[in-house]
Amino acid sequence: MRIFLLFIGVIAAVIGVKFIYDARPIVKKYFSFGDKNDASLGLKMFGFLLLLMGSLLIYFNF
């Protein structure tokens, strides 16, 4: 169970970092509404929360 939670934490942290750094290309590719700045800001905030959740899972797992 401990290894499973560690694996989930690492995956969540990696996806969070991916969302933070590649927010604008992801928004361009998958969303087609006008204001791309708000969408990329939302994706970056979601990525930060995902990164925070994954790193807390890793931290409390050890």
C-alpha positions, -999 to +999 in steps of 0.1 A: +000+000+000+029+023+008+045+018-026+011+024-043+007+057-026+042+067-034+036+059-071+004+079-071+022+109-055+050+108-080+026+106-110+005+134-096+035+156-091+049+149-126+015+157-142+013+189-121+047+201-133+037+192-169+005+213-165+024+243-151+051+244-177+031+235-208-002+253-200-004+275-230+003+247-257-022+224-239-048+252-240-041+259-277-044+222-286-075+211-266-096+242-259-110+265-285-125+294-266-114+330-270-096+339-238-065+317-237-049+337-208-076+328-183-076+292-194-038+289-191-040+305-157-066+280-146-045+251-159-015+264-141-034+267-108-048+232-113-012+220-119+001+237-088-027+221-067-019+187-082+018+192-076+011+202-040-011+172-034+014+148-050+043+161-030+024+160+002+015+124-005+052+116-010+062+136+021+038+119+044+045+085+029+080+085+043 
